[in-house]
Amino acid sequence: MEMRAFGRTGMQLSVLGFGCGAVGGLMVRGDPRDQESAITRAIAAGVNYFDTAVQYGNGESEKNLGRILQKLKPPNAVVGTKVRLPSASFDHIADAMATSLEGSLARLRRDRVDIFHLHNAITETGGGEALSVRQVLGDVVPAFERLRQQGKIRFFGLTAIGDTTALHQVIDAHLRQRTGGLQYAQPVSGHEAATELSGTGLWTAV
């Protein structure tokens, strides 16, 4: 399996990742033996990136992935999960993100995750379940930074859902605010691969 450097993160990721979403349903509602067999075969083939989210089966994907990785203990597994904030939490975003992450860590049986993505759509002014540029920069990014300082996440990112202009505004503003820059990702060979812009913890997965 070909491995690639993931921007400036220091991580080496397989060009193919293992998606644990509801599409196909294996990691959400599959037989536990089939789940373990599939991940075992993926690891044997050189896959080391596993992507999940609390939204995948209302936490079932995270539970099943956590159970299997705890048993198999692959030495170089990289795990990414996500937070989707309901609009009712928009007045306490940092607390909602921390609570969501704690639940994910418990289900994954891990002390930290390698990548923690924002799963909400981002638009210029927000509305409904979408976050505005101001909310992302003023509330979400600082919350991500605190979680990273606490050692609960290694890197954070965006799943790049929403309005393209708004996403560019978030990325450009973060570049201006941080001397280190950010990571930008795009799909390559079925896997989210970072294209370095100039390296902090923020990157997008499209």
Residue frames relative to the residue before (quaternion, step in Angstrom):
aa qw qx qy qz dx dy dz
M 1.0000 0.0000 0.0000 0.0000 0.00 0.00 0.00
E 0.4067 -0.7049 0.5251 0.2489 3.56 -0.85 0.97
M 0.1687 -0.7660 0.6143 0.0863 3.55 -1.04 0.87
R 0.1174 -0.7974 0.5894 0.0546 3.55 -1.10 0.69
A 0.5064 -0.6108 0.5113 0.3302 3.54 -1.16 0.66
F 0.2959 -0.7714 0.5429 0.1507 3.57 -0.83 1.01
G 0.7804 -0.2827 0.1414 0.5395 3.54 0.16 1.33
R 0.7252 -0.3686 0.3090 0.4927 3.55 -0.90 -1.00
T 0.3757 0.7681 -0.4585 0.2424 3.57 1.22 0.26
G 0.4386 -0.6814 0.4692 0.3510 3.55 1.14 -0.56
M 0.5815 0.5851 -0.3757 0.4224 3.57 1.28 -0.11
Q 0.2279 -0.7160 0.6419 0.1528 3.52 -1.21 0.68
L 0.0478 -0.8255 0.5620 -0.0184 3.57 -0.53 1.19
S 0.5268 -0.6112 0.4933 0.3248 3.51 -1.19 0.68
V 0.5444 -0.6367 0.4287 0.3384 3.59 -1.03 0.73
L 0.7098 0.3047 -0.2292 0.5924 3.57 1.28 -0.31
G 0.1652 -0.7786 0.5986 0.0904 3.55 -0.95 0.90
F 0.4344 -0.6680 0.5392 0.2727 3.55 -1.32 0.30
G 0.1973 -0.7971 0.5646 0.0838 3.58 -0.46 1.24
C 0.1951 -0.8123 0.5452 0.0690 3.56 -0.76 1.07
G 0.3458 0.7778 -0.4637 0.2459 3.58 1.18 0.53
A 0.7021 -0.4857 0.3414 0.3933 3.51 -1.39 0.02
V 0.5185 0.6212 -0.4290 0.4015 3.60 1.21 -0.31
G 0.7746 0.2085 -0.1949 0.5644 3.56 -0.54 1.16
G 0.2945 -0.8454 0.4086 0.1776 3.53 1.19 -0.62
L 0.4027 0.7564 -0.4662 0.2199 3.61 1.20 -0.17
M 0.7789 0.3659 -0.1976 0.4694 3.59 0.68 -1.06
V 0.6411 0.5032 -0.3234 0.4808 3.57 1.29 -0.07
R 0.8366 0.0319 0.0377 0.5456 3.57 0.79 -1.02
G 0.4228 0.7195 -0.4597 0.3038 3.60 1.19 0.36
D 0.6344 -0.4926 0.4248 0.4177 3.52 -1.35 0.13
P 0.5476 -0.6466 0.4106 0.3369 3.65 -0.81 0.89
R 0.6380 0.5239 -0.3339 0.4549 3.59 1.04 -0.70
D 0.6525 0.4966 -0.3127 0.4794 3.57 1.03 -0.75
Q 0.6129 0.5472 -0.3432 0.4551 3.58 1.04 -0.75
E 0.6896 0.4730 -0.2814 0.4707 3.57 0.83 -0.98
S 0.6406 0.5286 -0.3282 0.4499 3.58 0.98 -0.81
A 0.6647 0.5090 -0.3120 0.4492 3.59 0.93 -0.88
I 0.6839 0.4672 -0.2961 0.4758 3.59 0.88 -0.87
T 0.6086 0.5455 -0.3515 0.4566 3.58 1.03 -0.72
R 0.6749 0.4827 -0.2935 0.4746 3.59 0.92 -0.89
A 0.6301 0.5318 -0.3367 0.4548 3.59 1.02 -0.76
I 0.6558 0.5006 -0.3088 0.4732 3.57 0.93 -0.88
A 0.6491 0.5226 -0.3142 0.4547 3.57 0.96 -0.85
A 0.6776 0.4789 -0.2806 0.4824 3.56 1.16 -0.65
G 0.6227 -0.5797 0.3241 0.4138 3.58 1.29 -0.07
V 0.4432 0.6788 -0.4721 0.3463 3.60 1.24 0.12
N 0.0107 -0.8219 0.5695 0.0095 3.60 -0.89 0.87
Y 0.6541 0.4774 -0.3332 0.4829 3.64 1.24 0.02
F 0.0578 -0.7946 0.6038 -0.0255 3.56 -0.84 1.10
D 0.1382 -0.8190 0.5568 0.0128 3.54 -0.64 1.22
T 0.0865 0.7940 -0.5930 0.1019 3.57 -0.77 1.06
A 0.1072 -0.7723 0.6201 0.0874 3.57 -1.34 -0.14
V 0.5836 -0.5718 0.4376 0.3755 3.55 -1.16 0.55
Q 0.6295 0.5573 -0.3376 0.4232 3.61 1.09 -0.63
Y 0.6045 0.5595 -0.3664 0.4327 3.58 1.16 -0.39
G 0.8344 -0.0999 0.0153 0.5418 3.54 -0.14 1.32
N 0.5269 -0.6532 0.4046 0.3633 3.58 1.16 0.62
G 0.7922 -0.3156 0.1324 0.5052 3.54 0.88 1.01
E 0.5054 0.6749 -0.4275 0.3261 3.60 1.18 -0.29
S 0.6193 0.5458 -0.3465 0.4456 3.58 1.01 -0.76
E 0.6627 0.4935 -0.3052 0.4733 3.58 0.90 -0.90
K 0.6402 0.5322 -0.3278 0.4466 3.60 0.92 -0.87
N 0.7076 0.4663 -0.2726 0.4557 3.56 0.82 -1.00
L 0.6402 0.5066 -0.3301 0.4738 3.58 0.99 -0.78
G 0.6585 0.5224 -0.3092 0.4448 3.57 0.92 -0.90
R 0.6430 0.5302 -0.3181 0.4519 3.56 0.95 -0.87
I 0.7140 0.4636 -0.2653 0.4527 3.57 0.85 -0.97
L 0.6701 0.4848 -0.3141 0.4661 3.60 0.90 -0.84
Q 0.6101 0.5387 -0.3592 0.4567 3.60 1.06 -0.63
K 0.6745 0.4863 -0.2898 0.4740 3.58 1.02 -0.78
L 0.7498 0.4174 -0.2286 0.4597 3.58 0.81 -1.01
K 0.1370 -0.8476 0.4983 0.1206 3.58 1.17 -0.66
P 0.0875 0.7954 -0.5937 0.0843 3.65 0.65 0.98
P 0.4905 -0.7292 0.3893 0.2760 3.61 -0.70 1.01
N 0.8000 0.2893 -0.1414 0.5063 3.59 1.06 -0.61
A 0.2767 0.7833 -0.5178 0.2042 3.61 1.11 0.53
V 0.1423 -0.7548 0.6377 0.0573 3.54 -1.05 0.92
V 0.1022 -0.8219 0.5603 0.0024 3.56 -0.67 1.14
G 0.0712 -0.7733 0.6292 0.0326 3.53 -0.98 0.96
T 0.0186 0.7767 -0.6296 -0.0025 3.56 -1.05 0.78
K 0.3904 -0.7519 0.5091 0.1517 3.56 -1.29 0.18
V 0.2094 -0.7295 0.6307 0.1619 3.52 -1.35 0.35
R 0.0627 -0.7542 0.6520 0.0466 3.56 -0.98 0.90
L 0.2571 -0.8010 0.5293 0.1104 3.54 -0.54 1.23
P 0.3403 -0.7123 0.5658 0.2381 3.62 -0.80 0.91
S 0.6250 -0.5717 0.3707 0.3809 3.57 -1.08 0.65
A 0.5944 0.5853 -0.3628 0.4154 3.60 1.13 -0.58
S 0.6950 0.4585 -0.2731 0.4819 3.60 1.23 -0.38
F 0.4341 0.7461 -0.4391 0.2491 3.59 1.24 -0.06
D 0.6591 0.4774 -0.3271 0.4803 3.60 1.21 -0.26
H 0.7613 0.1925 -0.1715 0.5949 3.60 1.26 0.11
I 0.0211 -0.8722 0.4883 -0.0189 3.52 0.84 1.10
A 0.6679 0.5141 -0.3244 0.4295 3.60 0.80 -0.93
D 0.6674 0.4910 -0.3055 0.4692 3.58 0.91 -0.88
A 0.6527 0.5189 -0.3166 0.4522 3.58 0.97 -0.85
M 0.6517 0.5071 -0.3178 0.4660 3.58 0.99 -0.78
A 0.6543 0.5106 -0.3145 0.4608 3.57 0.96 -0.86
T 0.6540 0.5116 -0.3109 0.4625 3.57 0.98 -0.84
S 0.6457 0.5167 -0.3172 0.4641 3.56 0.96 -0.87
L 0.6656 0.5027 -0.3080 0.4577 3.58 0.90 -0.88
E 0.6317 0.5307 -0.3448 0.4477 3.60 0.92 -0.81
G 0.6495 0.5091 -0.3161 0.4680 3.57 0.99 -0.80
S 0.6516 0.5152 -0.3093 0.4630 3.56 0.99 -0.86
L 0.6516 0.5158 -0.3205 0.4546 3.58 0.92 -0.87
A 0.6444 0.5165 -0.3249 0.4610 3.58 0.99 -0.81
R 0.6849 0.4757 -0.2948 0.4667 3.58 0.89 -0.89
L 0.7049 0.4558 -0.2576 0.4785 3.57 1.03 -0.77
R 0.3207 -0.7726 0.4819 0.2610 3.58 1.32 -0.27
R 0.5247 0.6047 -0.4073 0.4396 3.53 1.02 0.93
D 0.4817 -0.6530 0.5017 0.2996 3.55 -1.24 0.48
R 0.7870 -0.0029 -0.0008 0.6170 3.57 1.23 -0.44
V 0.3146 -0.7013 0.5931 0.2397 3.54 -1.31 0.28
D 0.5514 -0.6381 0.4295 0.3229 3.53 -1.15 0.60
I 0.7943 0.0465 -0.0026 0.6057 3.59 0.99 -0.83
F 0.0853 -0.7793 0.6207 0.0134 3.57 -0.89 1.01
H 0.1469 -0.8320 0.5341 0.0313 3.56 -0.44 1.28
L 0.3877 -0.6277 0.6114 0.2861 3.51 -1.31 0.46
H 0.2255 -0.8194 0.5217 0.0745 3.56 -0.71 1.16
N 0.5152 0.6395 -0.4219 0.3841 3.61 1.26 0.03
A 0.5149 -0.5632 0.5332 0.3651 3.52 -1.33 0.34
I 0.1940 -0.7586 0.6115 0.1140 3.55 -1.20 0.63
T 0.0164 0.7745 -0.6315 0.0345 3.56 -0.86 1.02
E 0.7000 -0.4890 0.2970 0.4275 3.57 -1.20 0.34
T 0.8198 0.2118 -0.0877 0.5248 3.59 0.87 -0.93
G 0.4803 -0.6769 0.4388 0.3443 3.62 1.22 -0.04
G 0.3009 0.7469 -0.5648 0.1804 3.55 -1.25 -0.45
G 0.7931 0.1528 -0.1588 0.5679 3.57 -0.89 0.91
E 0.7740 -0.2919 0.2423 0.5070 3.56 -0.85 -0.98
A 0.5297 0.6206 -0.4126 0.4050 3.61 1.27 0.08
L 0.3460 -0.7130 0.5725 0.2103 3.53 -1.17 0.66
S 0.4318 -0.6792 0.5268 0.2732 3.55 -1.14 0.62
V 0.6644 -0.4692 0.3926 0.4293 3.55 -1.30 0.28
R 0.6482 0.5299 -0.3165 0.4460 3.58 0.93 -0.91
Q 0.6689 0.4966 -0.3074 0.4598 3.60 0.91 -0.85
V 0.6485 0.5146 -0.3299 0.4536 3.58 0.96 -0.79
L 0.7277 0.4346 -0.2486 0.4688 3.57 0.80 -1.00
G 0.7430 0.4425 -0.2305 0.4460 3.57 0.98 -0.84
D 0.8012 0.2679 -0.1161 0.5223 3.56 1.11 -0.67
V 0.7204 0.4592 -0.2710 0.4436 3.58 0.75 -1.03
V 0.6952 0.4783 -0.2990 0.4455 3.61 0.71 -0.99
P 0.6551 0.4838 -0.3399 0.4704 3.67 0.87 -0.74
A 0.6283 0.5232 -0.3411 0.4638 3.60 1.05 -0.69
F 0.6119 0.5330 -0.3374 0.4771 3.58 1.04 -0.79
E 0.6628 0.5198 -0.3080 0.4423 3.57 0.86 -0.96
R 0.6523 0.5078 -0.3216 0.4618 3.60 0.94 -0.81
L 0.6499 0.5085 -0.3201 0.4655 3.58 0.96 -0.82
R 0.6455 0.5017 -0.3269 0.4742 3.56 1.04 -0.68
Q 0.6412 0.5213 -0.3239 0.4607 3.58 0.99 -0.79
Q 0.6631 0.4959 -0.2893 0.4803 3.56 1.16 -0.64
G 0.4997 -0.6888 0.4007 0.3396 3.58 1.28 -0.06
K 0.5071 0.6750 -0.4096 0.3458 3.58 1.23 0.30
I 0.7571 0.1432 -0.1274 0.6246 3.58 1.28 -0.25
R 0.3986 -0.6972 0.5349 0.2624 3.56 -1.18 0.51
F 0.7938 -0.0145 0.0541 0.6056 3.57 0.92 -0.94
F 0.1910 -0.7780 0.5858 0.1229 3.55 -1.21 0.43
G 0.0322 -0.8289 0.5575 -0.0330 3.54 -1.15 0.56
L 0.4369 -0.6512 0.5591 0.2692 3.48 -1.43 -0.10
T 0.3829 -0.7120 0.5298 0.2564 3.58 -1.05 0.66
A 0.4402 -0.7575 0.4094 0.2547 3.57 1.33 0.28
I 0.3552 0.6854 -0.5378 0.3390 3.55 0.96 0.95
G 0.6472 0.5330 -0.3786 0.3920 3.58 -1.00 0.76
D 0.7576 -0.3644 0.2962 0.4534 3.51 -1.24 -0.59
T 0.5085 -0.6853 0.4279 0.2978 3.57 -0.75 1.05
T 0.6460 0.5240 -0.3267 0.4488 3.59 0.92 -0.86
A 0.6609 0.5041 -0.3056 0.4645 3.57 0.93 -0.88
L 0.6390 0.5217 -0.3286 0.4600 3.58 0.97 -0.80
H 0.6434 0.5090 -0.3209 0.4733 3.58 1.00 -0.79
Q 0.6256 0.5386 -0.3413 0.4496 3.59 1.03 -0.73
V 0.6401 0.5154 -0.3223 0.4699 3.58 0.99 -0.83
I 0.6821 0.4920 -0.2887 0.4575 3.57 0.84 -0.99
D 0.6835 0.4894 -0.2940 0.4548 3.59 0.84 -0.95
A 0.6537 0.5103 -0.3170 0.4602 3.59 0.97 -0.84
H 0.6536 0.5021 -0.3201 0.4671 3.57 0.98 -0.79
L 0.6086 0.5403 -0.3503 0.4636 3.58 1.06 -0.65
R 0.6771 0.4886 -0.2978 0.4627 3.58 0.94 -0.84
Q 0.6894 0.5006 -0.2792 0.4429 3.57 1.04 -0.81
R 0.7747 0.3214 -0.1514 0.5231 3.55 1.09 -0.74
T 0.4409 -0.6950 0.4930 0.2821 3.58 -0.83 0.90
G 0.6700 0.5363 -0.2987 0.4174 3.56 1.14 -0.58
G 0.4543 -0.6889 0.4611 0.3263 3.61 1.09 -0.48
L 0.4189 -0.6954 0.5177 0.2700 3.59 -1.08 -0.68
Q 0.4283 -0.6461 0.5492 0.3122 3.49 -1.34 -0.07
Y 0.1282 -0.7675 0.6243 0.0684 3.56 -1.05 0.78
A 0.1113 -0.8282 0.5482 0.0336 3.56 -0.80 0.93
Q 0.0242 -0.7673 0.6406 0.0157 3.52 -1.21 0.61
P 0.5765 -0.6205 0.3848 0.3669 3.62 -1.04 0.61
V 0.0296 0.7630 -0.6444 0.0414 3.53 -0.97 0.95
S 0.8419 -0.0478 -0.0137 0.5373 3.57 -0.72 1.10
G 0.7259 -0.4526 0.2471 0.4552 3.56 0.92 0.87
H 0.7040 0.4168 -0.2534 0.5162 3.59 1.25 0.13
E 0.4785 -0.6503 0.5043 0.3064 3.56 -1.14 0.65
A 0.0175 0.8267 -0.5603 0.0485 3.58 -0.40 1.17
A 0.4274 -0.7354 0.4658 0.2442 3.57 -0.77 1.03
T 0.1499 -0.7213 0.6676 0.1078 3.50 -1.12 0.81
E 0.3743 -0.7774 0.4566 0.2169 3.56 -0.38 1.22
L 0.1867 -0.7309 0.6447 0.1237 3.53 -1.05 0.88
S 0.7188 -0.4098 0.1706 0.5351 3.54 1.05 -0.79
G 0.6012 -0.7296 0.1978 0.2590 3.52 1.20 0.87
T 0.3649 0.5997 -0.6944 0.1581 3.80 -0.53 0.97
G 0.7474 -0.3676 0.2695 0.4833 3.50 -1.07 -0.65
L 0.6443 0.5582 -0.3411 0.3961 3.61 1.11 -0.39
W 0.1620 0.7530 -0.6279 0.1120 3.53 -0.93 0.94
T 0.3420 -0.7407 0.5393 0.2088 3.55 -1.20 0.39
A 0.1961 -0.7559 0.6141 0.1139 3.53 -1.16 0.67
V 0.0656 -0.8294 0.5548 -0.0063 3.56 -0.50 1.16
